[in-house]
């Protein structure tokens, strides 16, 4: 049983999974289970995801700049603790 639980899931070219729409984000779920969610979100220039409370979350910014990372020059990972506003 343990071997089945320890098999990794790989996602190649994650950036290509992002959907960019002028009327707002359209999240693309990579994993969606009751205990864990992983998704890709593409934002057009000026787009945003409204701040919201929620479970712990990790955001991995591939490129661009914005509120959380005004001068993004390379990919960066941002972690928000449980129950924080993100």
C-alpha positions in Angstrom: 0.0 0.0 0.0 2.8 2.5 0.9 4.3 2.2 -2.6 1.1 3.2 -4.2 0.9 6.4 -2.0 4.5 7.4 -2.7 4.3 7.5 -6.5 5.0 11.1 -7.7 2.9 12.8 -10.3 4.8 14.9 -12.8 3.5 17.9 -14.7 5.6 19.0 -17.7 5.2 22.4 -19.3 2.9 23.7 -16.6 3.0 27.2 -18.0 1.3 25.9 -21.2 -1.7 24.7 -19.1 -2.6 28.4 -18.2 -5.6 29.9 -19.8 -5.5 33.6 -20.4 -8.9 35.4 -20.8 -9.6 39.1 -20.9 -12.6 38.8 -18.6 -10.6 37.2 -15.7 -8.9 34.1 -14.6 -9.9 30.5 -15.5 -8.2 28.2 -13.1 -7.0 24.8 -14.5 -6.8 22.1 -11.9 -3.9 19.8 -11.9 -5.0 18.0 -8.8 -8.4 18.5 -7.0 -9.0 16.3 -4.0 -10.7 17.0 -0.6 -7.2 17.4 1.0 -5.1 19.0 -1.7 -5.6 21.2 -4.7 -3.0 22.3 -7.3 -4.0 24.6 -10.1 -2.6 26.9 -12.8 -4.0 30.4 -13.3 -3.1 32.7 -16.1 -3.7 36.4 -15.7 -3.7 39.0 -18.4 -1.9 42.3 -17.8 -3.8 44.1 -15.1 -5.8 41.0 -14.1 -6.1 40.0 -10.5 -7.4 37.4 -8.1 -9.4 39.1 -5.4 -7.9 38.7 -1.9 -9.8 36.0 0.0 -9.4 34.0 3.2 -8.7 30.3 2.9 -6.6 27.3 3.8 -2.8 27.5 3.5 -1.8 28.2 -0.1 1.4 28.4 -2.2 1.6 30.6 -5.2 4.4 30.0 -7.8 4.7 33.0 -10.1 6.4 32.1 -13.4 6.7 35.6 -14.8 5.3 39.1 -14.6 4.9 41.6 -11.8 2.1 42.5 -9.4 1.0 43.3 -5.9 2.7 40.4 -4.2 5.9 40.6 -6.2 6.2 44.1 -7.8 9.6 43.4 -9.4 9.6 39.8 -10.6 12.8 39.0 -12.4 12.6 35.2 -12.1 10.2 32.6 -10.8 9.3 33.0 -7.2 7.2 30.9 -4.7 5.1 32.6 -2.1 3.5 30.7 0.8 0.4 32.0 2.8 -0.1 30.2 6.2 -3.5 28.7 7.1 -6.4 31.1 7.5 -4.4 34.0 6.1 -5.8 36.4 3.5 -4.3 35.6 0.1 
